[in-house]
Amino acid sequence: MNKRKIVYIVSDSVGETAELMVKAVLTQFSGEDIEIQNTSYVEDEGNIDNIIAEARCNEAIIAYTIVIPPLKQYLDQKAQEEGIVAIDLMTPLMSAFSQTFNKEPNLQPRLTRKLDDNYFRRVEAVEFAVKYDDGQDFRGIKRADLVLIGVSRTSKTPLSMYLAHKSLKVANIPLVPEVTPPDELFTIPKNKCIGLVITPDKLNEIRKERLKNLGLASQANYANVDRILEELDYAEKIMKRIGCPIVNVSGKAVEETAEVILSMLKKDKMKGYV
């Protein structure tokens, strides 16, 4: 009876990278029944001693992605003493990067997982911005990291999406004189709501262009100066009632406005408001 063949995967993180690499190699050895055993989050020499003992008994290979120098050195030393083949899957490539790009690696475990977590937070934030765009669902107000309010064409939607890519869950609510704002706006912390304002002439210009693109007459009430003044006055009253910070978006690109908002949030966080 043939002794089973085992590859031990050892990592100071999850071990996904090593497992993918080992599986890729195994595809080149069709017909071989090789078992993979994964040991994740190795943090001390005791863990390594156990793995070395098992590998010795099973005449196995160890493939590892350990970036903590003392643990890597200990594993290399113990494997050599016991005559075990231990393959370092990361150091050769990291060394090539260091020499070529003249930069030292962080040598911190679990950074890949952190990157993955950041990616999924951004995806979740973008989905949130889409779901709670333009007051579609007021339930998003209490769940949001930030709520943007303002009249039509104050860049609420593009700002929400831009901030979502910064991992912020943003809802936005249009302010219209004929529509009572949701009660939820007056129950959230005022620093979690941002009012967006714009000068009447700039808003008039933007709305006329919008009507032109839609093939509608520029004289429509939407771009009427008196109507614009009425909307802006109503929005300002709501913002004052909430007591929220206000940002003037006149002549600003979305990126500029976003940086102003992010700076405000950073200051609030430092003060312990967020």
C-alpha positions, -999 to +999 in steps of 0.1 A: +000+000+000+014+033-011+019+059+016-003+090+011+014+121-003+008+153+016+016+189+011+014+211+042+005+247+035+017+270+063+009+307+065+009+335+090-023+346+073-052+327+057-030+307+033-051+313+002-021+324-019-001+293-010-030+270-016-037+285-051+000+281-060+002+245-048-030+236-066-017+252-098+014+230-095-007+199-088-025+203-121+009+194-137+009+160-120-022+144-133-031+111-117-013+118-085-035+117-053-019+144-032-036+157-001-034+193+009-035+203+046-037+240+053-025+255+086-034+292+088-025+320+112+008+305+124+020+328+151+046+310+172+073+284+172+050+258+189+028+258+158+058+252+136+071+224+158+038+206+154+038+210+116+074+198+114+066+167+134+037+158+112+056+165+080+085+143+092+061+114+100+044+117+066+074+124+045+056+155+033+065+188+016+059+221+033+049+251+012+047+283+031+040+320+029+054+334+062+066+370+061+075+374+098+113+370+097+118+351+131+091+326+122+104+321+087+140+315+099+127+291+126+108+271+100+137+270+076+161+258+104+138+231+117+130+218+083+166+216+074+174+198+106+147+172+100+155+168+062+121+182+052+116+200+019+102+234+028+094+258+000+092+296+006+067+308-019+071+346-012+106+356-004+122+351-039+095+374-055+097+399-026+135+400-030+132+407-067+108+435-060+132+450-034+162+449-057+144+461-088+122+488-072+147+498-044+120+494-017+118+473+014+086+451+020+064+457+050+068+422+062+034+423+078+010+393+076-026+395+065-022+426+043-040+408+014-070+401+036-070+438+045-070+448+008-098+424+002-119+438+030-114+473+017-125+462-017-157+446-004-164+477+018-163+499-013-186+475-033-211+476-004-209+514-002-215+517-040-245+494-037-258+515-008-254+547-028-274+533-057-302+519-034-306+551-014-301+576-042-324+606-047-346+598-017-357+564-031-359+549+004-358+570+036-348+540+056-313+545+043-309+578+063-303+561+096-281+534+081-259+559+062-225+572+072-234+604+056-266+620+042-264+647+015-293+671+011-299+699-015-320+710-044-319+694-078-286+697-097-263+702-067-243+671-075-258+649-048-257+617-069-222+620-083-209+630-049-226+600-033-209+577-058-175+594-054-177+591-016-188+555-019-155+547-036-140+560-004-160+533+014-186+557+028-223+547+028-240+578+015-277+585+010-290+617-006-323+634-003-336+661-027-352+692-011-384+703-028-408+730-014-438+709-022-424+678-005-421+675+033-386+662+042-385+629+060-386+629+098-355+608+098-334+638+087-341+655+120-332+625+142-297+617+129-266+635+144-263+669+126-227+662+117-237+632+096-258+654+073-242+678+047-263+705+030-253+714-005-259+749-017-252+767-050-256+803-063-288+810-081-271+821-114-250+789-115-280+767-108-299+785-135-271+779-159-269+742-150-306+736-152-309+754-186-282+731-200-300+701-185-333+711-202-314+716-235-299+681-233-334+667-227-348+687-257-371+708-235-377+746-235-352+765-214-382+787-201-396+757-182-403+763-145-374+741-136-350+768-147-371+798-138-351+822-116-380+829-092-386+791-088-348+786-082-348+813-055-378+797-039-362+763-038-329+776-025-346+796+003-366+765+013-335+743+013-316+768+034-344+768+060-343+730+062-306+730+066-307+756+094-334+736+111-312+705+110-281+724+120-260+706+096-227+718+079-232+734+045-210+732+015-212+756-015-207+736-047-207+765-071-180+762-096-165+732-078-158+698-095-172+668-077-137+658-066-132+692-050-164+691-031-157+656-020-124+666-006-140+694+014-165+669+028-139+643+036-118+670+054-149+680+075-155+643+084-119+639+094-120+669+117-153+655+132-137+621+137-107+637+155-131+655+178-149+623+185-182+632+167-180+604+142 
